[in-house]
Amino acid sequence: MRWPFGSGSPGRKRRIELKTRGELQAMRASGLTLAGILDSVRGSAAAGITTGRLDEVARQALIDAGATSSFLGYQGFPAAICTSVNDEVIHGIPGDRVLQAGDLLSVDAGCIVDGWHADAAWSIVVPGDPAQMDDDQNTADQQLIDAAWAALWAGVAAAKAGARLGDVSAAIEAAAGDYAPIKDFGGHGIGTAMHMDPYVANRGKPGRGQRLVPGTALAIEPMLAAGRGAVSERSDGWTVVTRDGRRGAHVEHTIAVLSDGVTVLTARDRGASGLSELGVEPVNLDL
């Protein structure tokens, strides 16, 4: 989603909303709700399904969970999820587009439970008839997606109390490897609103920016492109596409910085599967 504070936001002094441990536990409840909603969407993503149908699945899952969409109506956005396909990196609007086997699909969603927001995204290669899929393209797409996840986990691992925002951004950029982080979009603070300070760039230098303190909640969201990473916005005012037509991937989790570590609020395992290889054990807020 668009950064709501204007073009000067990423570089200005930021006032960060700090949460108590109890408030982060409430955000955890919202995060687990969102995990279930995104699982429902992922289970419906297949060749022959329209992106509009995926939005319908998300809306029903929100209703069933007693949650509210963070996206629907936000700055006029017309859907409960973003569905971005192939060269669409982020903010794709669900509609009549029929998914094809081998498409690279990114889905981004947010929900509100008891006033607390959660935000998460994933990318997949759309399954289907192997005879209709390009093995080389699928392999390249999966490598791009894997790099996006590696960048996300590196950023989460760097988000320790006392670290600086630049440490998180630099970790994301380094883990992206040969892929290009999208320059003009990034992560953000989150809590009683979906988009809050601070802006979390996907490129940066260590040792710069504000220090992270316990009680900070962030949405970490690497957006990587297979090409040069230059993007433009379509005439719908939302969909961001690569200028060179190369494919993009987008993954995201909402995390919390605590005095005793970090935890992923939108992952059922608190991020253990992704952080274990980096030697990080996430804090358990569920106790």
N, C-alpha and C positions, 0 to 999 in steps of 0.2 A: 504494500500500500504506500501511497505517497507520504513522504515526510511532511508533517502538518505545520511546521513552524516557520517555513521560508528557507530560502537558499543559504542564509547565513548560519543555520542551526548547527551543522556538523562541527564548526570551528569555534562556536561561542562557549562561554562559560555556562555550565549546565547545573541546574538544580534537580537533584535526583530524589525521587520518592523512595523513602526507606520503609521497609515493612518489618513488623515484629515476626517472631517465629510462628506465632499463631496465624498471622495474616498470610505468611508463606504456605502454611498448611492449608489454608483456604484456597490459595492459588493452586496448590497441588490437586485439590479436588476438581477444580476447573480444568486443570491439565489432563487429568485422567479421563474426564468426560470428553475432552477433545480427542484424546487418543482413540477412544471408542468410535467417535464420529468418523475420524479419518480411516479407521479400519473398515468401517462400513462402506465408505467410498472406494477404498482400495479393492475390496472384495467384489465390487461391481464394475471395475475398470477392465474392459476387454474389447477386443475387436468387434465392431458392429454397434457399439454403444455410443450414444451421443454425449457430448460434454454436458448438455442440458440435463440429461438423465442423471448424471453424477450429482448435479446440483440438487435435483429432486431427492436423491438418496440422502444427501447431507441435510437438507431441510427436515426430512422426516426423522432422521437420527437426532437432530437438535430437539425436535418436539418430544420424541420418546424419552430423551434425557432430561427434559425440563430446563433446557439451556436456551440462551439467546445467541444469535449470530453476531459476532463482532463486525462482520463485513457488510452484511445486507444493509444498504442505505448509507454506508459510511462514505461521506463526500459524494453521494449519489451512486455508489457502486450497486449494480442491480442484482447481485447474486450472493449466496451464502458461502461460496468458495471461489477461488481463482483456478481456472484450468488452462494451463499453458502447454502448447504442443509444439515440439520440434524447435524451430527457431524463435518461438515465443518463450522468453525467459521467465517473465513474471506478469501477473495481473491480467491474464487472459480471461475473457468473459465467457462463461458457459452458454452454449446455444445449440445450433443445429449441426455442428461439426461432428461427423461420424469418425470415431477412432479406428485407425487401421493397425493391423498387426505390425509391431516393430516401431510404432510411434514412440517418441520420448515424451512422456506425460508428466508434468509437474502439477501437483495439487497443493494449494495453500488454504488454510482455514483458521478461523478464530472463533472462540465462544466466550460467553459470559455466564458465570454461575455465582449467584449471591454477590453480584457487583464486581467480581474479579475476572479479569481477562486472561486467556491463554491463547497462544499463537504457535502454529507448527505447520510444517510442509514436508512433502516427500516427492521424489521423482522415481519413475519406473519406466522400463521398456514394456509397452503394452503387449500382453501375451496374445497368442493366436496361432493359426495354422503355420507350422514351420516352413511349409512350402511357399508361403507368401512373405517370408521374412528374409532380410538380407543379413547373413551371418556377420559379415565384416562390419556393417553399420551397427548392428546390435552390440557387437563386442566393443566398438568405439564408444557407443552411448553408455554402456555399462561402466566402462572405465571412467568416463566423465562423471557419472553419478557417484561412483566410488570415491573419486577425488573430492567431490563436494562433501560427502560424508566425512572423509578424512579431515578436510578443512574445518568442518563444524566441530568435530571432536577435539581437534587441536585448539580451537578457540575456546571451547568450554574448559578444557584442562588449564588454559592460561588465565581463566577468570577467577583468580584467587583474591581473597581479601588482601589489600596492600599492593596488588598489581595495578598497572595503569591500563587505560583503555587501549593505548597503542600497543601494549603487549598482546592483547587479544587480537587486534587487527593484524599485527605482524605474524602471529601464529597462523591465522587463517590464510594469509597470503602465501606464507612459506609452504604450508601443507597442500596448497592448490597445485603446486608443481608447475607443469608446463601450460596449465589451463589459465584463462584470464578471468580474474574476479571482476565483476561488473563494477565500474568505478562510481557511478552516481547513485547507487542504491545500497542499502545495508540494513543492519539490525537496529534495535532500539530498546529503550526502556519500556516496561510494561507493568501494569498493576490495576489501578482503578480506571485506567484508560488503556486502549490498545497501543497507541503510539505516545510515548513519553520520552523525555530526556533520560539517558544520553543517546546520541546517535552512535552506532557501532559500525564503523567502516570495515569493509572486507580487505582493505589495504592499509598499511601503516608502518610506523617505525616503533620499536620497543622503547620503553622509558618515557613515552610522551602521553599527554592527556591526563585526565583526572584519575585519581586513585579510586579503586573499587573498595567499598566498605560493606561490612555485613548488613544484610537487609536489602541489598540491591537485587532487583529482578530484571533480567535482560532477555530479549529474543535474539538469539544468534542465528543468522541466516545467510550462509554463503550462496552466492549466485555465480555460477561459472559458465563460461562459454568455451566451445572447442576452438573458436577462431581468435580474432584479435580482441573481442570483448566490447567493441563499440556498439551502442544500441540507439534505437530511436523509438518514439511512441507512435502507434497507429492513430488513425483519424478518430477511433472510438474514444480517444482520450485516456485510455487505460493500458492496453496491451503493449508491453515492451518487447521488441524483437531485436535480434542481432542484425546489424546492417549488412554483414557479409552472408547472411543466410545460414550460417553454421548453427548447430544445435546448442541449447543451453540447459542447465540443470539447476534446481533450486531445492535446498533442504533447510529445515529450520526446527529448532526446539526453544522452548521457554525454560530458562534456568534461574536458579537462585544462588546468590553468593552469601555464604554464612561464615561465622567466625571459625568453624571447624571444617570448612571445605566448601564444596559446590555440589549441587544436585540438579537433575533435569526434571522439571515439573511435568513435562508432557510425555515422558517415557515411563512405561510401566515398571521397568527395571531401574529407574532413576538414572539411566545412562550407563549402567555398569558394563553392558556389552561393548559399547564404543570406547569407554574410558579405561577399561582394564588393560588394553595394550599400551596405554600411556602411563600406567602405574598409578592411576587415580581411582580411589574408591569413593563413590558418591555418598553424601550424607543421606541417611534415612529419616525423612520427615514423617513417615507413616507410623512410626512407633508411638 
